[in-house]
Amino acid sequence: METGPVILYSREDVPRLRYIAGIILGDILGLSWEVITDKRRLGKHPVINYSSENIPIALKISPDSLLFEKRIVRREITINEWKGLPVFFQTPPDSDIPFDIFAASFFLITRYEEYLEFQPDEYGRFRASSSVSYKYGFLGIPVVEHWAKEMAIALLKKFRTLTFKRNEYKALFTIDADQPFAYLGKGFIRSMGGLFRDLKNNAVKVGDRYRIVAGREKDPFEVFDYIMDNIQECDTDVRFFFPVGDHSKYDKNPSWKNSEYRKLIHSIDDKYITGLHPSFTSAGNYSMINDEATRLKTILGKAIMLSRFHYIRLFIPQSYRDIHNAGILEDYSMGYPDEPGFRAGIARPFYFYDVSEDQQTGLKIIPFQVMDGTLYKYKNLDPVASKEVILSLINETRKVGGLFVSIWHNTSLIDSPDWQDWRDLFEFMLKNQKP
């Protein structure tokens, strides 16, 4: 094995380069590394020459200007192919790798394109269809890890005694409890409003509502025992996210003061890791997010470390700044609500880099690849077609030793004929996502 670190030679030691080198060389390949700007200090270490200069023996990657810029500039992306993979930010012929892997990876992982002007959807979100990865057909591939693998092969041709980390595939199931109850936990005014609607539109529901509120039957949305039974059977790692925002058109959760809801949150938190599900209206509003984090902290009696935005209403960089300032250390919102795939081009956690501030933050981002609502609401897929999508994403994540993350809602797993096929799909996914 080579002694000492791999040297990354560059004309400048800049934060953007250090950030992406840490992910590719450190997190993915498992190498120790160091940025050097003085050729006299290269020594006998393996060298990646990230400059326009010529250094004998070194692996040469001619740099694009992206990592050395101090501003955010719209870039024209031209896609080529290398080793069967889509690549961009092409390099001159004298480079050992025909594109700037560091700049291209930085562009995808930091969501650089989301800092630029774009046409939002009806909820103000960045559309999957606006992304480079969707436009050029590689949203379903964790290209950054594939690029890193090919870079490792190129390095081995130059430095045969280098050894690389073996990345192990893992899976994580997550659930958003947007509406934990159909009838319970509504409070007097909302319950009476629901009763009057039932009297007018659906007399059968009147009896259901009475029996459930009276404690004679279980609330149909309260399927958490079913979820937990399947989690235990498949030995699956899991996270639960609970909303505690105020009621709105898009926020249908019970009041955070409701005793039935608090009891549910406590019962799950006693067994599993839980986090905050910031409300629809809190996106882009630090004060509201902070208030909601404080509410959940009050319920659980401990600091709230995890979050995922309701409706995946994620505004980069402001949303990440807000939750981090509210004390959140991990966020699980990095994925598209309208398309399955790898929004950041990577299948593993990474720290958020604020491109506007040009600095890495302490907020860890855990990307997800698929959400139940994406399949049946946005893509209009049935469970059979959804099975193929899920299997493809699991297999792609497996290839690179990444983390497969799915989002489900308790309301997609109701014990009724209409949702039985989705229950079957849920159980199928848990069995097939096992390491």
N, C-alpha and C positions, 0 to 999 in steps of 0.2 A: 504493500500500500504506500502511496505517496506520503511523504512527511510534510507537515504544515498545511496551510490552507491553499485553496485555489485562488490565484490572483486575478482579479478583474481589473485590467488596465484601462484607464479612461483619461481623457484630457482634463476632465473635471469630476470631482467627487460631489455629486448633487443628491438631494433627498429623493427625487423620483427614481434615480438609478439604484440607490441603496434599498429602497422599498421593494422594487420588483426583483432585484437580485436576491433579496431575502426570501421571497416566495419561491422563485424558480430554483435557485442554487441551494437554499437552505431547506425550506419546507418540503419541496417536492423531491429534489435529488438527494437531500441529506448531506450536502457537502459543507465543510467549513470554508469560508471565503473572506476575502478582504479586497477593498478597492484601493488601488495604488495609482497615483498620478505621476510618479517619478520613475522612469524606466531604469534608473540606476538601482532601484530597490526590488527589482523583479526576482532576483536570485535564481534558484533552480526549481522553483515551484511550477506546477502546471499553470499556464497563463491563458486567459481569454482576452484577446486584444479587441477591446471595444473602442476602436479609434480608426482614423484613416491612415495611420502610420503602419509601417511594416515591421513586424517583430518575428524573427525566425522561430519556427516550431509552434508558436502560439496558435490557438484556434481563433480565427479572425471573424468578427462580426462588425461590419461597417454600420455605424450608428445613424439612425434617423435623428432629426433635430428635436423630436418630441420631448425627450427626457431632460433636455438642456434649456428648454424654454421656460419663461417665467409667467406666461399667460396662457389662456385657453383659446385655441384657434381652431376653426372648422377645417377639417382635413378631407381631402379627396381620397377615398379608399379604392384601390384597385386590387382585385383578388387574383392571385396566381395559385398554382398548385405545386406542392413539394411533398414527396413521400406519400402521395395520396391525400394530403391535408390542404385545406385552404390556408393561404398565408397572405399577409399584406405588409406594407412598408418594405418594399423590395430593396435589396442591396446590390452594389456593383459586382461584376463577375469575379473579382479577386477575393470575395468573401467566402469563407468555408460554409456558411449557412446563408441561403439566398434571400433572407429577410431579417429584419431587426426583431428578433424574438422578444427582447426586453421591451421595446416600444410598443409592439403589437399586444403583448400581454398586459402592459400597463394600461393601454387604451381600453381593453375589455374589462379588466378586473376593477379599475377605478370607476367604471361607467362614465368615462370621459365624454362620450357623446350626449349624455344626459345633462351635462352642464351647458350645452349649446341650446340654441333656440329650437323648439320642436312643436309639432301640432299635438296637443294633449287630447286624451279621450274625454268623455262626458264628465268624468270625475277628476280631471286635471292630471291624470297619470301619463307616464311615458308608455306609448304603445309598443308591444313587441314588434309589430310590423315596421316600426321606425328604426329598428336596430340594424346594424351591419350584419350581425349573425343571422337574423331572420331573412333579410334581403338576399343574402348570398347562400342560404340553405345550410348553415352549420349550427343553428341554435340547439339542435339535438345532440351535439358533440362537445365534450369538455376539451376544447382544442388546446388550451394552455398546457394541460398535462401531457397531451400527445406531442406537442411541440417540445416540451421538456425532455420527454423520452428520446426523441430523435436527436436532441442536442447532446444527451448523454452518450448516445452511440457515436456521434461525431467526436466528442471528447475522448472516448476510449480509443479511437483510431490514432489520436495524437499522444495520449497518456494512458498506456495499457494497464497500469497498476491502480488506476482510480477505482474506487468502489462506491456504489450508490445505495441509498436506502431502498428497502423493499416496502412499498406502501400497501397497507392492508385495507381491503374494502370493509366498510361498515354501513349500517343502516340506522335511520332515526325516524320514528313515527311521531308526528305532531298533530295536535287537535286544537281547533279554535272553537270555544263554546260560545258562539255568537248569541244563540238563543237556547240556554240550558233547559228552559221549561216552555211548554206550550200554554199552560194554564196557571201554574203556580208562580209565586213570586211577583205578581203583577201590581199589587197594591189595589186599594179599593176603587179608585177612579178608573184605572185601566181595566180592571176586572169587570166593572159594571159596563164600560163601553163595549167590551168583548161580548158580554151577555146580551146586550141589546142588539148587537150585530148578528149574533147567533139566532135570536128570536125572529129576526127579520129574514135572514138568508138561509139558515140551516138549523132546523129544530133539533136534529139528532145531536148536534154539538152541545146543546143546552144540557142534556142529560149527562154527556161526557164531562163537561165542565163541572157540574155539580158533584159527581162522584169522585172526581180527581181532587177538587178543592176540599171535599169532605174527608179525604184520605182513604176512600174505599177502593180506588184504583191508582195505578202508577201513571205519572205524567208521560205521555208518549215520547217527548223529546228527551226524557231522562233515561238514556241508554248507556250510561257510563259504566254500569256493572258489566254489560255485554262487552264494551270496549276493553275494560281492564281484564276480563277473563281471557280474551284473545291475546292481549299483550303478554299476559303471564304464560299462556300456553306456548307462544312462539318466542318467549324470552327476548322481547323487543325493547330497545331503549326508547324512551318516550318523553315528550314535553307537552304540558297542557297550558293554554293561554286563556285568561279570563278577562272579559271587559267589565269595567266599572264606571264608564262614562254616563252622562245623562242621556235620557231617552230622546231620540230624534227620528227623523224619517229613515235613517240608515242604521240606527243603533237601537236594537230591540231587547237588550239585556235587562234583567231586573235591576232595581235600585241596589246600590252597593250596601245599603243599610238593611236590606231584606234578610230576615233570619234564615229562611229556607235556602237562599242563595249562598249566604255565608257558610252555612252548614255543609253545602255541597263543596265549596271551595276548600274548606278545611279537610274534608274527608279525602279529597284527592291529593292535596298538598302533603298529607300525612304519609302518603305512599310514593308520590312521584314529584318530579321537579316541575314547578309551575312558574308562569310569567304573566306579564301584563299584555293585554290586547288593546292598545290605544284606540280610542273611538274614531269613527269616520271624521267627526268634526274637529278632532284634536290635531290632525295632520297639519304641520306648519304652524302650530300654536304651542310654544314651549310652556306657557303658564298652564294650559289645560292638561298637557301631558304630565307635567309635574304634579298637578292636583290629583290626577288619576293614579299615578304611582304612589302618592301619599295615601290615597284611599285603600289601595290593595295592601300597602304596608301596614295600615291600621288593622285591616282584617286579619292578616297573617302574623303580625307582630315581628316582622323581620324585613330587611332591606329587599327591594325588588331588583333583580339583576338581569332578567330576560324580558324581551318584548317581541311582538309581531303586530304590525299595523293592520287594523281592520280594513277590508277591501284591498289589501296590499297597496294602500294609498301612501306611496313612498315618494317624497320629493327630495332628490339629491341636490345639494348636500344638507339642506336645512333639517329634514326629518332626522337624519343621523346626529346632527349637532344637538337637536332638541332632546332626544332620548339620552344621549350621553351626558348632557348637562343635568338631566334629571336623575343621574346615577345608574342608568342601565349600562351593563357591561357586554351583553350579547344581544344581537338582533337577528331574527329569523325571517325577515321580509324580502330577502334578495331572490326574487323570482318573478315571473310575469303572471298576472291573473288571467290573461287572455290566451296564452300559449304555454305548453309545457316546454321544458328545456333548461339550458344553462345560461341564465341571464348574464352572468359575469364571465362566462367561458371557462369556468373552473368548477370542480366537484369536491371542494374541501373548504373548510373555514379559512378566513383571512382577516386581517385588520383593515378597517376602513381608512383609506387615504383621502384626505380632503384636498382635492386638486386646487380649489380656490385659495386655500391657505398654504398649499404646498407642504403638507406635513402628515405623517402617519399619526393616527389617533389610537387610543386605548380601547376602542369599540370593536369587538370581534363580530364579524359577519358570518352567519351560517346559512349558505344558500340552500334553497329548496328547488326541486326539479318538477314536481307535479302537484296539483291541487285538485280535489274532487270536483269543485265547482267549475274549474277550467274545462274539464272533460264534458260534463253534461250541460253546462250553461253557455259557455263561450264557444266550444267546439261542436256542441250538439251530437256528441258521441254516445252510443249505447255501451253497456258494460262489456260487450264482446270486443268492440273496437278499442275501448279504453284499456282492455287487458294487454293488447299489443303495444300500445303506447307505453304503458308502465313497464312491461318487460324490456322494451328497447332501452328505456332510461336506466333501468337496473343494470342491464348488460353493459351499457356504455360506462356507467360509474364503476362497475366491477373491473373493467379493462384497465382502468388507471388507478385502481386501489383508492377510490374516493369515498365520499360519504353520500349515500342516497337518502334524501329527505323528502317526505311527502306531507301534505296538509290534508286533513279531513275535518269534517264538521259532524257533530253529533246528530244534526238534522238530516244528514245523508245516510244515517244508519238506523233509521226508525224501523221498528219491528212491525212492518206492514207489507202486504203484497207488492205495493208500488215501489218499495225500496229493497226488496229481497235480493234482487240481482246486484245491487250495489253493496249490500252486505257480503254477498258471495265474492265480489271483486275485492273488497277490503280484506277478507280472509285469505284469498288467493295471493294478494300482494304481500301480506305478512309472511306467508310461507315461502314465497319466492325471493324475498329480499334478504333472507338469512345469509350471513357470511359463509 
